[in-house]
Amino acid sequence: MQKTLDQFAIGEHGIVRSVSGEGKIKRRLFDMGITPGAEILLRKRAPLGDPLEITVRSYELSLRITEAQCVLLSVAQEGEEVAK
């Protein structure tokens, strides 16, 4: 199953399949290590839903919802592993 990062529930994780968006946003995400093949875990959401706190490549990041909408991930169904 695939969905964008903004649709994740807390504690859900997946593998980045693609990153879209305008040049500056896409470049910023790549610079932070959000590239195809990276595993991402959604750790927290702010009380109003924006920003999100994620773990990627063993460090924590905060992303705006608009940035999270640009990241498409593969998500494992319950009881199965995410294919890398």
N, C-alpha and C positions, 0 to 999 in steps of 0.2 A: 504494500500500500504506500502511496506517496502523498505527501501534503507539505504545505509551507510551514515554516518555523512558527509563525504567529498562531497557527492552529493547534500547536502541541499543548498537552496537559503537563502540569508539573510532574517531574520525574520521568517523563517520556524521553526516549533517545532515538537517534537515527543517524544515517549516513548521508552526507551531502551528495546530491546527484547533479544539481546545477545551481548557478547563481545568476540571476537576471538583474535588470535595473539599469538606470542611466550610468554613464561613465564614472562619475565621482563616487556614487554609492557602491557600484560593483568593485571599483578599485579599493575603496575603504574596507569592504568585506574581505577581499583577497589579502590585503595588508594585515588584517587581524587574524589570518589563518583559516578563514572560512572558505575552503576550496573543495572541489569535488573529491570525495573519498574521506574527508574528515568526519569523525564521529562527534555529534553534538548532544549534550544533555541539557534539558531545560530545568534549571534549578529553582527559580523564583519568578513571580510576577509582582510588579508594584501594585499597591492597593487599587489604583484606577486602571490597571492593565498595561501601562506603559511607563517605564521600559521593562524589558525582560532580562533576567540574568541567566547566562548559559555557561557551560563548561565546554571548551574546545581545546584540544591539544594540551591538556593538563593545566589550563589556566582559565580564570573566570572573566567574562566580558558582560557588559550591559549593552543591549541593542534596543533601538527604537522599534516600534511596531512596523513602521514603513520599511525599515531595513530587513526585519524578519520576514516580511512578505516577499522578499526577493530570493529567499533561500528555500529551494525545493529539496526535500529529504525523503529517503526510503525509510519506512517505519516497520518494525517487526510486529506481527500479530502476536497475540498472547500465546506463549509457549514455543515461539520460534525465534531464531537468531536473525539479525539483520545481515543480509549478504553484502560483503564489502566489494 
